Amino acid sequence: MAVQSGRTAKIWRDGSIVDWEDATIHVMSHVVHYGSAVFEGMRSYETPTGGGVFRLREHMRRFHNSAKIYELPLRWSVDELCQATIDTLVANGIAQCYIRPIIMRTGEQMGIHGHGSPTETFIICWNWGRGRLPGTGPAGGSNVCVSSWRRPAPDTFPTMAKAGGNYLNAQLAKSEAVRNGYDEAIMLDIAGNVAEGSGQNLFLVRDGVLYTSPIASGILEGITRDAVMRLAHDAGLAVREMEIPREMLYVADEAFFCGTAVEITPISHIDKFVVGSGKPGPVTLQVQERFMAIATGRAPDTHGWLTHVPVPVAAGSR
Ligand SMILES: Cc1ncc(COP(=O)(O)O)c(C=O)c1O
């Protein structure tokens, strides 16, 4: 299957804007062999006044924290990285895309101890469609399974860090799910409680209350997850962050994934059990509508989540 390219023209590389083709590294770079990279993923949306990067500062703060956990020397401040992101969007002349900041050890080195090996930081814009899983539409819902692969135990890989290596575990879960005919996997934590999807967090709804796993369940502390909790609070809905037993997946009224890539994606089936009515439920639809309205500038940005990017938006493209 051909993989569709989302390439753009320009990439930010440690303070310079370079051509796409020039953002290369050597095969002997430490990162290629030992996975020494942490990254971010965020979206810019077309709004009525240009681009709007969703929660840019929060993403760059998490980027800094991920680098700190792995002792990767990130020489750019959060403010500088935020400005660099805006500069990259402007250089590419695009308002809507996925954005991938990444820091990696690019020093040529054999041996795992990477300290002292040079790092480089890049910010990449990627043209990526909205809602990365099937089932985002009003009648839809993703068909998911519980994976036989668990999230890592707390003393193995730090899941609060968004590190490239974590996604080997995620790839195992996603591949198993797709091989068995599902859209996505839900992974359990080391204790057997519900954790998250391969690249997104999870919410269940029961009797109007939202449930989501705590960060100690081996999940990434998602920024969309936080947005959902705030939107639920705005709407007067209760949210419980608690350990979720597997069987709660099968008796939930509603379930949805959330994350930068998948945005808010309803789940219709889990392990072939129908979730609720099998259609996106009222809480899911309410959260989805509110989230997308704010992200695309259709509703007032009451939480200050969008960073404006001065890029023209083609008339009628929204
Ligand atoms: C493993 C994992 N969990 C959750 C998320 C959702 O996080 P966010 O909402 O910050 O994109 C992501 C996406 O980055 C992820 O890769």
The ligand as an SDF file (V2000), in Angstrom:
LIG
                    3D

 16 16  0  0  0  0  0  0  0  0999 V2000
    0.4210    7.3520   23.2200 C   0  0  0  0  0  0  0  0  0  0  0  0
   -0.3720    8.5970   23.0900 C   0  0  0  0  0  0  0  0  0  0  0  0
   -1.3620    8.8310   23.9700 N   0  0  0  0  0  0  0  0  0  0  0  0
   -2.1170    9.9430   23.8940 C   0  0  0  0  0  0  0  0  0  0  0  0
   -1.9110   10.8930   22.9150 C   0  0  0  0  0  0  0  0  0  0  0  0
   -2.7550   12.1170   22.8660 C   0  0  0  0  0  0  0  0  0  0  0  0
   -2.0180   13.2270   23.2790 O   0  0  0  0  0  0  0  0  0  0  0  0
   -2.3440   14.6800   22.7450 P   0  0  0  0  0  0  0  0  0  0  0  0
   -3.7760   14.9240   23.0450 O   0  0  0  0  0  0  0  0  0  0  0  0
   -1.4600   15.5620   23.5420 O   0  0  0  0  0  0  0  0  0  0  0  0
   -2.0740   14.6890   21.2980 O   0  0  0  0  0  0  0  0  0  0  0  0
   -0.9030   10.6910   21.9720 C   0  0  0  0  0  0  0  0  0  0  0  0
   -0.6540   11.6620   20.9180 C   0  0  0  0  0  0  0  0  0  0  0  0
    0.2980   12.3490   20.9390 O   0  0  0  0  0  0  0  0  0  0  0  0
   -0.1170    9.5250   22.0670 C   0  0  0  0  0  0  0  0  0  0  0  0
    0.8630    9.2900   21.1860 O   0  0  0  0  0  0  0  0  0  0  0  0
  1  2  1  0
  2  3  1  0
  2 15  2  0
  3  4  2  0
  4  5  1  0
  5  6  1  0
  5 12  2  0
  6  7  1  0
  7  8  1  0
  8  9  2  0
  8 10  1  0
  8 11  1  0
 12 13  1  0
 12 15  1  0
 13 14  2  0
 15 16  1  0
M  END
$$$$
